[in-house]
Each structure stands twice: as C-alpha cells, then as structure tokens.
C-alpha cells in the first residue's frame, strides 16, 4: 500500500469515528431534549450524518452507487425539517386578538 492510500484510509477512518461520536451525542440530544425544537434539529442533523456516512462508505469503496440515495435522503431531510418547523410555528403562534379600532377627531358622521 502506498503512502497516499494509507493517508486516505486514515482520514476515512477518522471521519467515520467523528461521525459515530457525533451520532451518539445527537442521540443523547434527542433523548434529553429539553424542547421539541432541540429534538427536531438533532433529528435533522442525524439525517445529515447518515448522508455523510454514506459518502464516507462510498469513498472507502470507491463506488458511486450511494450518490442517488444520498440525494433522496437530503431531500427527505429537508422536507421533514420544513414540516416540523411549520408544525412548531403553528403550535407556538400567539392567540390572535382583534385589532383595536382607531378613531380620530377628523372622522365625520358619514
């Protein structure tokens, strides 16, 4: 094995280790919360980590088979994040109050 191949392998193994550690920390964030928004963001980042893991596997095997799968997962992660954000926005919307009626002295009788 040549030096560039060894460096390539070491960097890929390091990337996978970092991805696994980040995944464990994100699972802890999903488990502990404290809010629904924290859990939603953690799940979105987990989707990105899965895509990065597939990219690392694809680089390790030197195969482009997983690229379309990564693209579909990115699209699903994006639409899931938008859906969760819309749900949280509707849930946290303040109660609407009727607008106050403004009357001025310049208003005439009709």
Secondary structure, 3 states (H helix, E strand, C coil): CCHHHHHHHHHHHHHHHHHHHHHHHHHHHHHHCCCHHHHHHHHHHHHHHHHHHHHHHHHHHCCCCCHHHHHHHHHHHHHHHHHHHHHHHHHCCCCCCCCCCCCCCCCCCC
